[in-house]
Amino acid sequence: MSENNVKKSRDGKVKNIGKKMGRSKAKQWVKKYQKANPKSKHNGSLYGKDILEKLCNYPGSEGLWIFKGIDDSNEECFVLFPADADGNILESKKIKSLGAAAAKDDGDMDDPADNGAKCPPFCPGGLD
């Protein structure tokens, strides 16, 4: 991982990269994207607490990488990977893509995750 990215946290630690932002600014950014991309079929995805905790609680995980991908139906999606203290993707001996069943499966917690609820059609209220 680029050292410049790690230095963006206050103390240089991966686990501290990112910060909270104001709700009005966040809504503004989302609306700005949606206005600039009116034909987008994928504005966001919802992931449940269970899969996020599994990825974050994997031994050595200090953060999450979120990548855009193209799924087997040729639709845009996000793929989430746990990251180590240097910002590298944690790998297991067997990497497989997880769906909603991952929340019920205690094996291979460092596997990447997919299958979030896509927006559209499943979009939240509260962006108005």
N, C-alpha and C positions, 0 to 999 in steps of 0.2 A: 504494500500500500504506500502511496505517496506520503512522505513525511509531512507535506504541507497540509494534507487533510487532517491528520492527527493533531496538528498544532492549532486547529480551529477550536478545539475544546480549551477551556480555561486552563486546565492542568496538563494537557497533552495526552489524556487518556481517552481511548475509544469509548468507554462506557459513558463519558460525559459529552460526547458530540451531540449537538442538537440543543435546542432550547425552546421553551414555551413561547408562544406568540399571542398577541391579542386576537380575540375572537373576530372583531370587525376586520382586521387585516387579513386573517385567514380566509374569511368569507369573500373578501375583495379579490384575493389571489385565485380562489376557486372560480368565481364568476368571470374573472378576466380570462382564465384558461378556457372556460366553456364558451365565452363569446368569441374568442379567437379560433376555436375549434368546434363550430356548430354541428359538424357532421360526425364528430367523434362518437364511436360506439362504446367507448370505455373511459368514463370520467373519473372513476375511482373504484375501489373494492373494499368491502367490509370483511374483516377477519375476526373471528371470535377470540375471546380471552384465553381459552384453553390452548389453541395452537400457538398463540403468541407467547404464552408462558412456557410451553414446551420448548420452543426455540430459544427463548431467553434463558431458561434454566438449564440448558445443556451444559455439562461441565466445560468450562473454558469460554463460554459465550459472554461477550462484553457488549454486544450490539446486534443489529440486524441489517443485512444488505437487502434492499428491495430493488429488484430489476424488472424492467418491462420485458415481456416475452410474447411469443405467439404460440397459442395452444394447439392441440391436435385438430381443432375445428377452424384453424386459421384466424382465430379471434385474439385481439390483444388481451394480455393478462399481466398480473404481477407474480413474481416468484420471489419468495423470501428465504434467505439463508442466514444461519447464525454466523457471527463473526468473532474472531478471537481478539485478544488485546492489541494485536498489531494491525487489525482491520482485515485480516485474511479470512476467507471462507473456511469454516470448520468442515472437514470432510470425514465421512465415515467409510468403512470398507464397502458398503453398499449404499449407493445414492439412488433414491427413487423419489418421484414426485408424490406428495401427499395431498389428499383431498380432505373432505370433512371427516372421514373415518379416522384421520390422524389423531383427533382429539380423544378417541376411544382406545387408540393403540399406544401402549407404553413403550414399544420398541423403537429403536433408531431415532432418538429424539433430535439428532442433528441433521436429519434429512430435510431438504428444502420443503417449502409449503406452497401450495397454490390453491385454486378453487375457492377464492373469496367470492362473496356475493357481489356481482358487478352492477355498477351504476352507469347507464341504465341497464335494465329496467328497475332494479331494486335501489332506489335513491332515497337519501334521508330527507326529512323535513329540517327546517332550521337554517337553510342557506339564504332565505329571503331577507 
